Amino acid sequence: MTNSSIGMGQQDQSEREKFENELRAILKASDDAGILMRVIGSLAFQMHCPQFGYLQAAMGRAYTDIDFGAYSRQNKQISEMMGRMGYVENREVFIASEGERAIFDKPGTGLHVDVFYEKLDFCHAIYWKDRLEVDSPTIPLTELLLEKMQIVQINEKDIIDTIMLLLEHPLGEIDEETINITLAAQLCAVDWGLWRTTTMNLEKVKQLAQHYPQLTPEQKSQIETQVDAIVKRLNDEPKPLAWRIRDRVGDRVKWYKDVDEV
């Protein structure tokens, strides 16, 4: 299917609850301290998909860490807060990333927290500017979708999270409990590479969803309908000249960044 080993495997309920309880504790501490932190990653999909969140455990999608998006102006406050909660920061990561990422570990617990400042920047950059205030406690649904779709070497865990999101939420032009495909189309219209990777991965989601026995025929059909609608909207968005010129080159020139795991 895909490189399916990362974030996959049976995980008992007590282990899942450990991550979920810790996430709630961090969110409460950040709210009490006036710090704006929004959940990304597997736990964000779990929180924002109450109807279909059960699919993570059913499909063997495990929690491995707790991830947040935040603004760099609050990095000192976040470091201090995490320290009070018993976490130790890997300062080398913060320095090497030029302040764009912080990693915290809680000794003896197996808990690992990633904080991404201003943007998620792997194969493509997904920016937070003026967007963390739009939704709570996670980043907006559009960014949740693009967080997964920007991964060129997409993993099975990302396919599962995306399936949940597409089953749970409608498409539209607003952010409130809706995947804002107008915004997604605008972002892809100014970045050919993001469009290329996103449309490529959406097609993978549609194809791979058909092979999961945990999904009903109706759910598989819904995923196909959602994907087709998103791809059509991304393709229909008017493109500037620079995008159209890059489109002529196509895959002959690399369009993404390689990701080196920290």
GUSEDO-931853 format. One record per residue: z, x, y of N, C-alpha, C, O, CB in turn. Coordinates in steps of 0.02 Angstrom, whole numbers, padded with zeros to 5 digits. Glycine has a CB too. Layout:
<kolfis>
> nup neast nnorth caup caeast canorth cup ceast cnorth oup oeast onorth cbup cbeast cbnorth
> Z X Y Z X Y Z X Y Z X Y Z X Y
...
</kolfis>
This chain:
<kolfis>
> nup neast nnorth caup caeast canorth cup ceast cnorth oup oeast onorth cbup cbeast cbnorth
> 00000 00042 -00060 00000 00000 00000 00000 00043 00062 -00052 00052 00094 00061 -00047 00000
> 00058 00071 00080 00065 00116 00137 00114 00169 00116 00137 00169 00058 00089 00079 00202
> 00132 00214 00161 00186 00260 00147 00250 00219 00147 00282 00211 00199 00190 00319 00199
> 00269 00194 00089 00319 00141 00086 00390 00165 00075 00436 00123 00073 00302 00095 00032
> 00403 00229 00070 00470 00252 00052 00517 00251 00111 00577 00243 00102 00466 00322 00024
> 00492 00259 00172 00534 00263 00231 00562 00194 00248 00524 00147 00258 00496 00292 00291
> 00629 00188 00250 00660 00125 00268 00654 00072 00216 00665 00013 00229 00631 00100 00331
> 00636 00091 00155 00629 00043 00100 00678 00060 00045 00694 00118 00033 00556 00043 00073
> 00703 00009 00011 00749 00018 -00044 00801 -00038 -00043 00815 -00067 00009 00783 00086 -00040
> 00830 -00051 -00101 00881 -00103 -00105 00943 -00081 -00066 00964 -00023 -00071 00899 -00118 -00179
> 00972 -00127 -00029 01031 -00112 00012 01079 -00171 00005 01062 -00228 00020 01011 -00100 00089
> 01140 -00157 -00019 01186 -00212 -00030 01209 -00242 00036 01203 -00212 00089 01246 -00189 -00072
> 01236 -00303 00031 01254 -00340 00091 01307 -00305 00133 01305 -00307 00194 01278 -00409 00073
> 01355 -00272 00101 01407 -00237 00138 01378 -00181 00181 01402 -00169 00236 01459 -00209 00090
> 01328 -00146 00154 01296 -00092 00192 01257 -00121 00252 01258 -00093 00306 01249 -00051 00147
> 01223 -00176 00241 01187 -00208 00296 01235 -00233 00350 01222 -00226 00410 01144 -00267 00270
> 01290 -00260 00328 01340 -00285 00376 01371 -00228 00416 01390 -00238 00473 01395 -00324 00339
> 01376 -00169 00386 01403 -00112 00422 01360 -00097 00483 01386 -00087 00538 01406 -00049 00376
> 01295 -00097 00474 01249 -00085 00530 01252 -00142 00581 01254 -00131 00641 01178 -00075 00505
> 01251 -00204 00556 01250 -00262 00601 01314 -00266 00642 01312 -00282 00702 01242 -00326 00560
> 01371 -00252 00611 01435 -00254 00647 01439 -00199 00699 01465 -00210 00754 01494 -00248 00598
> 01414 -00140 00681 01416 -00085 00729 01370 -00099 00788 01386 -00083 00845 01395 -00019 00694
> 01313 -00129 00774 01267 -00147 00828 01301 -00195 00877 01297 -00186 00938 01203 -00179 00801
> 01336 -00246 00851 01370 -00293 00894 01424 -00258 00936 01434 -00274 00994 01401 -00349 00853
> 01458 -00210 00905 01511 -00173 00941 01481 -00132 00998 01510 -00129 01053 01550 -00127 00893
> 01424 -00100 00986 01392 -00059 01038 01367 -00104 01094 01375 -00087 01153 01334 -00018 01009
> 01338 -00161 01077 01313 -00207 01129 01371 -00234 01172 01364 -00239 01233 01276 -00266 01096
> 01427 -00250 01140 01485 -00273 01179 01510 -00219 01225 01526 -00231 01283 01541 -00297 01133
> 01514 -00157 01199 01539 -00101 01240 01492 -00088 01298 01515 -00074 01354 01546 -00038 01197
> 01427 -00093 01286 01379 -00081 01340 01382 -00137 01393 01378 -00123 01453 01307 -00075 01312
> 01389 -00199 01370 01397 -00254 01418 01460 -00246 01459 01458 -00256 01520 01398 -00321 01381
> 01515 -00228 01427 01578 -00219 01463 01573 -00163 01514 01605 -00165 01567 01635 -00203 01414
> 01532 -00112 01499 01525 -00054 01544 01469 -00064 01595 01457 -00020 01637 01511 00008 01503
> 01434 -00121 01593 01379 -00132 01639 01318 -00089 01625 01281 -00071 01671 01403 -00120 01709
> 01308 -00073 01561 01251 -00031 01541 01198 -00075 01509 01213 -00117 01466 01274 00024 01492
> 01136 -00066 01531 01080 -00106 01504 01050 -00070 01444 01015 -00020 01452 01026 -00118 01559
> 01063 -00096 01385 01035 -00070 01323 01005 -00128 01284 01036 -00180 01276 01089 -00032 01280
> 00944 -00117 01260 00910 -00169 01223 00891 -00143 01154 00868 -00086 01147 00847 -00194 01261
> 00901 -00184 01103 00890 -00163 01033 00816 -00159 01018 00777 -00203 01038 00925 -00212 00985
> 00796 -00107 00982 00729 -00101 00955 00736 -00086 00880 00792 -00080 00855 00688 -00044 00992
> 00681 -00080 00845 00684 -00062 00774 00703 -00120 00729 00700 -00178 00750 00733 -00007 00764
> 00722 -00105 00668 00733 -00156 00616 00784 -00208 00636 00774 -00268 00622 00754 -00123 00552
> 00838 -00188 00667 00891 -00235 00685 00869 -00282 00741 00893 -00338 00745 00953 -00197 00707
> 00823 -00260 00783 00797 -00304 00835 00758 -00361 00804 00764 -00418 00825 00752 -00265 00884
> 00717 -00345 00754 00679 -00397 00719 00726 -00445 00683 00714 -00505 00681 00629 -00365 00670
> 00779 -00418 00653 00828 -00460 00620 00861 -00508 00670 00869 -00568 00655 00881 -00416 00585
> 00880 -00483 00727 00914 -00524 00777 00868 -00577 00807 00890 -00633 00821 00943 -00480 00832
> 00805 -00560 00815 00759 -00605 00850 00719 -00649 00803 00676 -00688 00824 00712 -00565 00893
> 00734 -00644 00738 00699 -00686 00689 00751 -00720 00644 00754 -00706 00585 00650 -00644 00645
> 00791 -00766 00672 00844 -00798 00633 00819 -00838 00574 00853 -00845 00523 00885 -00842 00677
> 00758 -00866 00579 00732 -00907 00525 00704 -00865 00468 00712 -00881 00409 00679 -00954 00551
> 00670 -00810 00487 00636 -00769 00436 00666 -00700 00427 00637 -00658 00392 00564 -00762 00455
> 00724 -00688 00457 00757 -00623 00449 00775 -00607 00377 00782 -00549 00358 00818 -00621 00490
> 00783 -00659 00336 00801 -00649 00266 00748 -00608 00229 00762 -00579 00177 00811 -00716 00231
> 00687 -00607 00255 00632 -00572 00222 00644 -00497 00217 00620 -00464 00171 00567 -00585 00257
> 00681 -00468 00265 00695 -00397 00261 00730 -00379 00196 00706 -00336 00158 00738 -00374 00320
> 00785 -00412 00181 00822 -00398 00119 00781 -00418 00059 00781 -00383 00008 00889 -00434 00118
> 00746 -00474 00063 00707 -00499 00006 00650 -00452 -00012 00632 -00446 -00071 00679 -00568 00022
> 00622 -00417 00037 00566 -00372 00026 00588 -00299 00020 00546 -00255 00014 00516 -00379 00082
> 00654 -00287 00020 00678 -00219 00011 00674 -00175 00072 00668 -00114 00067 00641 -00187 -00043
> 00676 -00206 00131 00673 -00169 00194 00745 -00153 00215 00784 -00198 00231 00636 -00211 00250
> 00763 -00088 00214 00832 -00066 00226 00842 -00045 00298 00796 -00023 00332 00850 -00009 00179
> 00905 -00052 00322 00924 -00022 00386 00937 00052 00375 00967 00072 00325 00988 -00058 00416
> 00913 00093 00421 00927 00165 00417 00962 00191 00479 00997 00241 00476 00862 00203 00407
> 00953 00157 00536 00986 00178 00598 00987 00120 00646 00961 00065 00631 00950 00239 00629
> 01016 00131 00704 01021 00082 00758 00984 00110 00818 00999 00165 00840 01096 00064 00776
> 00935 00073 00844 00892 00099 00897 00897 00056 00960 00902 -00006 00957 00819 00102 00872
> 00894 00090 01018 00897 00055 01081 00844 00082 01130 00823 00140 01126 00967 00062 01112
> 00824 00038 01175 00786 00059 01234 00833 00055 01294 00874 00008 01298 00723 00015 01245
> 00829 00102 01340 00873 00103 01398 00837 00137 01456 00782 00165 01448 00940 00139 01382
> 00869 00135 01514 00842 00169 01573 00877 00237 01582 00937 00243 01571 00851 00126 01637
> 00838 00287 01600 00865 00355 01604 00920 00362 01657 00962 00407 01652 00809 00404 01619
> 00920 00319 01707 00971 00323 01759 01041 00311 01731 01091 00326 01764 00956 00274 01815
> 01045 00282 01671 01110 00268 01641 01126 00314 01582 01171 00300 01542 01113 00196 01619
> 01089 00369 01575 01099 00411 01516 01168 00441 01513 01197 00448 01458 01047 00467 01515
> 01196 00459 01570 01264 00488 01570 01315 00436 01548 01360 00451 01509 01281 00515 01639
> 01308 00375 01573 01355 00322 01554 01350 00307 01479 01400 00294 01446 01340 00258 01595
> 01289 00308 01453 01280 00295 01382 01311 00350 01340 01344 00336 01290 01205 00289 01365
> 01302 00412 01359 01332 00468 01322 01408 00462 01321 01440 00473 01270 01311 00536 01353
> 01436 00445 01379 01509 00439 01383 01534 00381 01341 01585 00386 01307 01531 00429 01456
> 01499 00325 01343 01518 00266 01304 01515 00280 01229 01561 00263 01191 01473 00206 01321
> 01460 00312 01207 01453 00328 01136 01508 00377 01114 01533 00372 01058 01383 00357 01122
> 01526 00423 01157 01580 00470 01141 01646 00433 01131 01684 00449 01086 01587 00522 01196
> 01659 00384 01174 01721 00345 01167 01722 00305 01101 01776 00290 01075 01729 00297 01226
> 01662 00289 01075 01658 00252 01012 01657 00297 00951 01646 00273 00895 01596 00208 01013
> 01667 00362 00961 01673 00408 00905 01608 00442 00885 01605 00474 00833 01699 00372 00847
> 01556 00436 00927 01492 00467 00911 01487 00537 00941 01517 00552 00992 01435 00423 00937
> 01449 00579 00907 01435 00647 00930 01361 00651 00946 01318 00635 00905 01456 00700 00875
> 01345 00674 01006 01275 00677 01028 01243 00743 01008 01274 00796 01011 01270 00668 01104
> 01181 00739 00986 01141 00799 00974 01107 00818 01040 01053 00792 01055 01088 00787 00916
> 01137 00861 01077 01112 00877 01144 01045 00913 01141 01006 00910 01189 01162 00919 01182
> 01031 00946 01086 00967 00981 01081 00908 00932 01085 00856 00948 01114 00964 01021 01015
> 00917 00873 01055 00864 00823 01058 00854 00800 01129 00797 00794 01152 00881 00763 01012
> 00907 00787 01165 00902 00764 01235 00867 00816 01278 00824 00799 01319 00972 00749 01264
> 00884 00879 01268 00853 00933 01307 00780 00943 01288 00737 00948 01331 00892 00999 01298
> 00767 00945 01222 00699 00956 01199 00652 00900 01219 00593 00911 01232 00698 00964 01123
> 00678 00838 01223 00637 00781 01243 00633 00772 01319 00604 00724 01343 00664 00717 01211
> 00663 00818 01355 00666 00815 01428 00697 00750 01452 00674 00718 01499 00596 00822 01457
> 00750 00730 01417 00789 00672 01437 00759 00605 01416 00781 00553 01441 00797 00672 01509
> 00710 00606 01372 00678 00543 01352 00709 00513 01289 00694 00456 01272 00604 00554 01341
> 00751 00550 01254 00779 00526 01192 00848 00556 01180 00859 00615 01194 00733 00541 01133
> 00894 00515 01154 00960 00540 01136 00976 00517 01065 00960 00460 01047 01014 00516 01187
> 01008 00560 01027 01029 00544 00959 01104 00553 00953 01132 00604 00974 00990 00587 00907
> 01136 00503 00923 01209 00504 00914 01224 00490 00840 01194 00447 00809 01244 00452 00960
> 01272 00528 00813 01295 00517 00744 01370 00506 00744 01407 00537 00782 01276 00577 00699
> 01393 00461 00701 01464 00447 00693 01487 00479 00628 01473 00454 00574 01479 00369 00693
> 01523 00535 00633 01541 00574 00573 01577 00531 00521 01622 00492 00536 01586 00632 00593
> 01556 00541 00458 01589 00509 00402 01570 00437 00390 01598 00405 00345 01661 00513 00412
> 01524 00409 00429 01507 00339 00422 01435 00327 00400 01418 00273 00375 01519 00303 00487
> 01392 00377 00409 01321 00367 00395 01286 00329 00450 01228 00309 00440 01312 00332 00330
> 01318 00318 00506 01288 00281 00562 01253 00329 00610 01281 00381 00629 01342 00240 00599
> 01193 00311 00628 01150 00353 00669 01119 00309 00723 01091 00256 00708 01095 00388 00626
> 01124 00330 00785 01098 00290 00841 01047 00330 00880 01059 00388 00898 01155 00267 00888
> 00989 00299 00893 00936 00328 00934 00932 00288 00999 00931 00227 00997 00868 00327 00897
> 00928 00323 01055 00917 00290 01119 00854 00319 01150 00850 00380 01160 00979 00298 01167
> 00806 00276 01167 00744 00298 01197 00744 00277 01271 00749 00218 01287 00682 00267 01160
> 00739 00326 01315 00743 00314 01387 00672 00304 01416 00628 00344 01407 00778 00371 01422
> 00665 00249 01452 00604 00231 01489 00546 00209 01446 00505 00167 01467 00583 00289 01530
> 00540 00235 01385 00482 00219 01344 00494 00240 01272 00538 00281 01257 00419 00254 01371
> 00454 00210 01228 00448 00234 01159 00383 00272 01156 00330 00243 01169 00451 00174 01107
> 00386 00336 01140 00326 00378 01146 00314 00415 01081 00337 00471 01072 00333 00428 01205
> 00276 00383 01036 00257 00415 00974 00181 00423 00972 00155 00466 01008 00282 00374 00913
> 00146 00384 00933 00073 00389 00933 00044 00367 01000 -00006 00395 01024 00043 00347 00876
> 00076 00317 01030 00058 00293 01097 00123 00277 01134 00175 00268 01102 00011 00229 01093
> 00120 00273 01199 00180 00260 01239 00186 00185 01253 00139 00154 01276 00178 00300 01305
> 00245 00158 01240 00262 00089 01257 00319 00094 01309 00374 00116 01292 00283 00046 01193
> 00305 00074 01370 00352 00084 01426 00399 00025 01434 00382 -00032 01420 00314 00096 01490
> 00461 00041 01459 00511 -00011 01471 00513 -00034 01544 00545 -00084 01558 00579 00013 01451
> 00480 00000 01590 00490 -00012 01662 00489 -00086 01679 00441 -00122 01667 00436 00025 01702
> 00545 -00108 01709 00553 -00178 01731 00549 -00228 01674 00541 -00288 01687 00502 -00195 01783
> 00555 -00206 01612 00547 -00252 01555 00613 -00262 01517 00619 -00312 01481 00494 -00225 01508
> 00661 -00218 01524 00723 -00227 01486 00764 -00286 01511 00805 -00313 01474 00765 -00164 01491
> 00752 -00307 01573 00787 -00365 01600 00757 -00431 01577 00788 -00484 01586 00786 -00362 01677
> 00699 -00428 01546 00662 -00489 01529 00692 -00525 01469 00689 -00587 01466 00590 -00471 01514
> 00721 -00489 01422 00748 -00520 01361 00814 -00488 01344 00832 -00435 01371 00698 -00513 01303
> 00851 -00519 01299 00915 -00494 01276 00932 -00527 01210 00918 -00587 01201 00972 -00507 01330
> 00962 -00490 01162 00985 -00421 01166 00931 -00370 01145 00946 -00311 01141 01046 -00412 01123
> 00870 -00393 01132 00817 -00347 01112 00767 -00337 01169 00770 -00372 01219 00781 -00373 01049
> 00722 -00290 01160 00666 -00284 01206 00623 -00347 01196 00630 -00381 01146 00624 -00219 01192
> 00578 -00363 01244 00537 -00423 01237 00493 -00421 01174 00480 -00367 01146 00492 -00431 01299
> 00472 -00480 01152 00435 -00485 01089 00369 -00448 01091 00347 -00421 01040 00422 -00558 01073
> 00336 -00446 01148 00273 -00409 01153 00283 -00335 01138 00245 -00305 01101 00242 -00418 01223
> 00336 -00307 01168 00351 -00236 01155 00374 -00225 01083 00361 -00173 01054 00404 -00212 01204
> 00409 -00275 01054 00427 -00269 00984 00365 -00264 00940 00362 -00223 00895 00471 -00328 00962
> 00316 -00306 00955 00253 -00304 00917 00218 -00237 00926 00197 -00206 00878 00207 -00362 00938
> 00212 -00215 00988 00176 -00152 01002 00214 -00092 00975 00184 -00041 00958 00164 -00144 01076
> 00281 -00097 00973 00321 -00043 00944 00298 -00027 00873 00296 00031 00853 00396 -00062 00943
> 00281 -00079 00835 00257 -00069 00767 00183 -00053 00764 00161 -00011 00725 00272 -00131 00727
> 00144 -00086 00806 00071 -00079 00803 00047 -00013 00829 -00011 00006 00816 00039 -00135 00841
> 00087 00025 00867 00065 00089 00894 00070 00146 00843 00052 00202 00859 00105 00106 00955
> 00096 00132 00783 00106 00184 00733 00042 00192 00691 00024 00147 00653 00166 00167 00687
> 00008 00248 00699 -00056 00258 00663 -00045 00259 00588 -00080 00224 00551 -00089 00323 00686
> 00003 00298 00565 00020 00300 00493 00074 00248 00481 00132 00265 00469 00043 00371 00471
> 00055 00185 00483 00104 00131 00480 00136 00129 00410 00103 00140 00360 00071 00064 00496
> 00202 00114 00409 00240 00111 00347 00251 00039 00325 00241 -00008 00365 00307 00146 00355
> 00270 00030 00264 00282 -00037 00238 00336 -00074 00277 00331 -00134 00289 00301 -00035 00164
> 00388 -00037 00299 00441 -00069 00337 00415 -00100 00401 00438 -00153 00423 00496 -00018 00353
> 00365 -00067 00431 00336 -00093 00494 00294 -00155 00480 00292 -00201 00521 00294 -00039 00528
> 00261 -00156 00423 00222 -00216 00403 00269 -00275 00394 00255 -00330 00418 00183 -00202 00337
> 00325 -00264 00361 00373 -00318 00348 00402 -00345 00413 00405 -00406 00422 00430 -00294 00302
> 00423 -00300 00457 00451 -00323 00521 00400 -00364 00560 00417 -00415 00591 00474 -00263 00563
> 00337 -00342 00559 00285 -00378 00596 00272 -00446 00565 00261 -00495 00601 00221 -00337 00597
> 00272 -00450 00500 00264 -00515 00465 00318 -00564 00489 00303 -00621 00505 00267 -00506 00388
> 00380 -00541 00491 00434 -00584 00514 00422 -00609 00585 00430 -00668 00599 00501 -00546 00511
> 00402 -00563 00628 00391 -00581 00698 00336 -00633 00706 00343 -00681 00744 00374 -00519 00739
> 00282 -00625 00669 00225 -00670 00674 00240 -00739 00644 00212 -00789 00666 00164 -00640 00640
> 00284 -00741 00594 00304 -00805 00565 00353 -00842 00611 00352 -00903 00615 00336 -00794 00497
> 00394 -00804 00646 00448 -00834 00685 00426 -00860 00753 00451 -00912 00777 00503 -00783 00695
> 00379 -00825 00786 00366 -00838 00856 00293 -00857 00871 00247 -00829 00840 00385 -00777 00897
> 00284 -00903 00917 00216 -00922 00937 00186 -00870 00984 00221 -00826 01009 00216 -00991 00971
> 00120 -00876 00995 00085 -00834 01043 00078 -00873 01108 00074 -00935 01108 00016 -00812 01016
> 00076 -00837 01164 00069 -00871 01228 00061 -00823 01286 00042 -00765 01276 00128 -00915 01240
> 00076 -00847 01345 00068 -00808 01406 00134 -00796 01441 00135 -00774 01499 00019 -00842 01454
> 00190 -00811 01407 00256 -00800 01436 00296 -00758 01387 00274 -00742 01332 00292 -00868 01450
> 00357 -00739 01409 00399 -00696 01367 00454 -00734 01330 00480 -00708 01281 00429 -00643 01410
> 00472 -00793 01352 00530 -00827 01325 00516 -00851 01254 00480 -00900 01243 00549 -00886 01369
> 00547 -00816 01205 00538 -00831 01134 00465 -00837 01114 00448 -00873 01067 00574 -00896 01117
> 00423 -00802 01149 00350 -00804 01138 00322 -00734 01140 00345 -00692 01179 00316 -00849 01192
> 00273 -00720 01097 00237 -00656 01100 00185 -00662 01155 00136 -00699 01148 00204 -00637 01030
> 00196 -00626 01208 00153 -00631 01267 00089 -00591 01254 00085 -00531 01270 00190 -00605 01331
> 00039 -00624 01226 -00022 -00587 01208 -00065 -00573 01270 -00110 -00531 01267 -00062 -00627 01157
> -00053 -00607 01324 -00088 -00590 01387 -00068 -00520 01409 -00110 -00480 01428 -00073 -00642 01442
> -00003 -00507 01407 00022 -00440 01425 -00005 -00388 01376 -00027 -00334 01396 00099 -00439 01427
> -00003 -00403 01311 -00028 -00356 01261 -00101 -00340 01273 -00123 -00283 01267 -00018 -00385 01190
> -00140 -00392 01290 -00211 -00382 01303 -00222 -00338 01364 -00267 -00296 01365 -00246 -00449 01313
> -00182 -00348 01416 -00188 -00308 01477 -00171 -00235 01463 -00204 -00190 01489 -00142 -00335 01532
> -00120 -00223 01423 -00101 -00154 01407 -00155 -00119 01366 -00170 -00061 01377 -00034 -00153 01369
> -00184 -00155 01319 -00237 -00126 01277 -00302 -00118 01315 -00344 -00077 01296 -00248 -00170 01215
> -00311 -00156 01369 -00373 -00151 01408 -00374 -00088 01452 -00427 -00068 01475 -00381 -00212 01452
> -00316 -00058 01463 -00315 00003 01503 -00303 00065 01459 -00297 00120 01485 -00260 -00002 01557
> -00299 00055 01394 -00285 00111 01348 -00325 00099 01284 -00302 00062 01240 -00208 00118 01333
> -00384 00129 01279 -00426 00118 01221 -00391 00138 01156 -00397 00104 01105 -00491 00157 01228
> -00354 00192 01159 -00319 00215 01099 -00268 00165 01074 -00264 00152 01014 -00285 00281 01113
> -00229 00136 01120 -00181 00085 01101 -00217 00024 01071 -00194 -00004 01022 -00138 00064 01161
> -00273 00005 01102 -00312 -00051 01074 -00336 -00035 01004 -00331 -00077 00959 -00373 -00067 01120
> -00362 00025 00994 -00389 00045 00929 -00336 00042 00875 -00347 00014 00821 -00420 00115 00933
> -00278 00072 00889 -00225 00074 00839 -00196 00005 00827 -00182 -00014 00769 -00170 00122 00860
> -00187 -00034 00880 -00157 -00100 00874 -00202 -00147 00833 -00178 -00180 00787 -00145 -00130 00943
> -00266 -00149 00848 -00311 -00193 00811 -00318 -00170 00738 -00324 -00211 00693 -00379 -00196 00845
> -00319 -00105 00728 -00322 -00078 00660 -00262 -00099 00619 -00269 -00120 00561 -00327 -00001 00662
> -00203 -00095 00648 -00142 -00111 00611 -00133 -00186 00602 -00106 -00209 00552 -00082 -00083 00647
> -00156 -00226 00650 -00152 -00298 00642 -00193 -00320 00581 -00172 -00364 00543 -00176 -00334 00705
> -00251 -00290 00573 -00292 -00306 00514 -00256 -00286 00450 -00262 -00321 00399 -00361 -00271 00519
> -00220 -00230 00451 -00182 -00209 00392 -00127 -00260 00377 -00115 -00276 00319 -00151 -00140 00403
> -00093 -00284 00429 -00041 -00334 00419 -00070 -00396 00386 -00041 -00423 00338 -00008 -00352 00486
> -00127 -00419 00410 -00159 -00479 00383 -00177 -00469 00309 -00166 -00513 00268 -00221 -00497 00423
> -00204 -00411 00294 -00225 -00398 00225 -00166 -00389 00178 -00165 -00419 00124 -00269 -00336 00222
> -00117 -00350 00198 -00061 -00334 00154 -00015 -00393 00144 00017 -00399 00092 -00022 -00276 00182
> -00011 -00437 00194 00033 -00496 00188 00013 -00539 00128 00055 -00574 00099 00031 -00537 00252
> -00051 -00538 00111 -00076 -00580 00056 -00048 -00559 -00012 -00052 -00597 -00060 -00151 -00578 00054
> -00019 -00499 -00016 00002 -00472 -00081 00078 -00479 -00093 00103 -00457 -00144 -00018 -00400 -00087
> 00114 -00508 -00045 00187 -00514 -00053 00204 -00579 -00088 00191 -00633 -00062 00223 -00510 00015
> 00234 -00575 -00147 00253 -00636 -00183 00309 -00675 -00148 00320 -00734 -00162 00275 -00620 -00253
> 00345 -00641 -00103 00399 -00674 -00066 00373 -00724 -00014 00411 -00765 00011 00443 -00623 -00032
> 00309 -00721 00001 00279 -00765 00051 00244 -00823 00018 00211 -00815 -00034 00231 -00727 00096
> 00250 -00881 00047 00215 -00940 00022 00142 -00938 00044 00126 -00902 00091 00250 -01006 00046
> 00098 -00976 00013 00029 -00980 00037 00024 -01002 00110 -00019 -00978 00147 -00011 -01027 -00007
> 00067 -01048 00129 00067 -01071 00199 00086 -01015 00247 00057 -01008 00301 00115 -01131 00208
> 00135 -00975 00228 00155 -00918 00270 00101 -00866 00275 00089 -00838 00329 00220 -00887 00243
> 00068 -00852 00220 00012 -00804 00221 -00044 -00829 00266 -00075 -00790 00303 -00014 -00792 00149
> -00057 -00894 00264 -00109 -00923 00306 -00089 -00919 00380 -00131 -00906 00423 -00122 -00995 00287
> -00025 -00930 00394 -00001 -00926 00463 -00008 -00856 00491 -00028 -00847 00548 00071 -00949 00467
> 00008 -00806 00450 00001 -00736 00472 -00072 -00721 00488 -00087 -00689 00538 00028 -00687 00419
> -00116 -00743 00445 -00188 -00732 00457 -00210 -00765 00522 -00248 -00734 00560 -00229 -00760 00398
> -00188 -00826 00534 -00206 -00861 00595 -00179 -00825 00657 -00214 -00817 00707 -00180 -00933 00594
> -00116 -00803 00654 -00085 -00767 00710 -00122 -00702 00725 -00137 -00686 00782 -00011 -00753 00695
> -00136 -00664 00672 -00170 -00600 00682 -00239 -00610 00712 -00258 -00575 00759 -00176 -00562 00615
> -00277 -00658 00686 -00344 -00670 00712 -00342 -00690 00786 -00385 -00670 00825 -00379 -00725 00671
> -00292 -00729 00804 -00286 -00750 00874 -00269 -00692 00920 -00296 -00686 00975 -00233 -00805 00881
> -00225 -00648 00897 -00207 -00589 00937 -00267 -00543 00946 -00282 -00522 01002 -00148 -00551 00905
> -00301 -00527 00891 -00358 -00482 00894 -00412 -00510 00940 -00442 -00473 00979 -00386 -00470 00823
> -00425 -00575 00935 -00475 -00606 00978 -00455 -00599 01051 -00497 -00584 01094 -00485 -00680 00960
> -00391 -00611 01065 -00368 -00606 01136 -00373 -00535 01161 -00392 -00524 01218 -00295 -00631 01142
> -00356 -00486 01119 -00361 -00416 01140 -00434 -00397 01152 -00449 -00361 01199 -00331 -00370 01086
> -00478 -00422 01110 -00550 -00405 01118 -00582 -00441 01177 -00628 -00415 01208 -00587 -00423 01055
> -00558 -00502 01193 -00588 -00541 01246 -00568 -00518 01316 -00602 -00532 01365 -00570 -00613 01238
> -00512 -00482 01321 -00489 -00460 01387 -00541 -00415 01419 -00565 -00367 01387 -00421 -00422 01381
> -00561 -00428 01482 -00610 -00385 01516 -00586 -00312 01517 -00528 -00298 01531 -00622 -00410 01587
> -00632 -00267 01504 -00616 -00195 01500 -00648 -00158 01558 -00705 -00172 01576 -00640 -00166 01433
> -00612 -00110 01588 -00640 -00070 01641 -00692 -00021 01614 -00698 -00011 01554 -00586 -00032 01678
> -00729 00010 01659 -00783 00055 01640 -00757 00113 01598 -00788 00132 01548 -00818 00082 01703
> -00700 00142 01617 -00673 00199 01580 -00660 00180 01507 -00672 00220 01462 -00609 00225 01613
> -00635 00120 01495 -00622 00096 01427 -00687 00090 01388 -00691 00110 01330 -00585 00028 01428
> -00738 00062 01421 -00801 00051 01387 -00836 00117 01370 -00869 00123 01319 -00847 00007 01430
> -00828 00166 01414 -00856 00233 01400 -00820 00264 01341 -00852 00294 01297 -00851 00279 01463
> -00753 00258 01340 -00715 00286 01284 -00732 00250 01219 -00731 00280 01165 -00639 00282 01297
> -00748 00187 01223 -00765 00148 01164 -00829 00174 01132 -00836 00170 01071 -00772 00074 01182
> -00875 00199 01171 -00937 00226 01144 -00925 00288 01101 -00961 00300 01053 -00986 00243 01200
> -00873 00326 01119 -00856 00386 01080 -00823 00365 01014 -00835 00396 00962 -00808 00431 01121
> -00781 00314 01017 -00749 00287 00957 -00704 00337 00922 -00670 00377 00954 -00801 00264 00910
> -00704 00334 00856 -00659 00375 00816 -00681 00447 00808 -00648 00487 00775 -00652 00345 00748
> -00737 00465 00839 -00760 00534 00833 -00713 00582 00869 -00711 00642 00854 -00831 00541 00862
> -00676 00556 00917 -00626 00595 00953 -00557 00564 00940 -00549 00503 00945 -00641 00599 01030
> -00508 00606 00924 -00441 00582 00908 -00413 00542 00967 -00418 00562 01024 -00395 00640 00891
> -00383 00485 00952 -00360 00440 01004 -00285 00430 01006 -00260 00386 01042 -00394 00373 00996
> -00247 00469 00968 -00175 00459 00963 -00140 00527 00959 -00172 00578 00947 -00157 00416 00903
> -00074 00526 00970 -00034 00586 00963 -00003 00588 00893 00015 00536 00866 00022 00588 01016
> 00002 00647 00864 00037 00655 00801 00112 00651 00815 00135 00671 00868 00018 00723 00767
> 00148 00625 00767 00220 00615 00775 00257 00666 00732 00247 00668 00671 00242 00542 00757
> 00298 00707 00763 00341 00754 00727 00410 00725 00726 00440 00713 00778 00340 00825 00760
> 00437 00712 00666 00503 00684 00660 00556 00734 00684 00552 00794 00668 00517 00663 00587
> 00604 00709 00721 00660 00753 00743 00706 00766 00685 00755 00801 00692 00699 00720 00802
</kolfis>
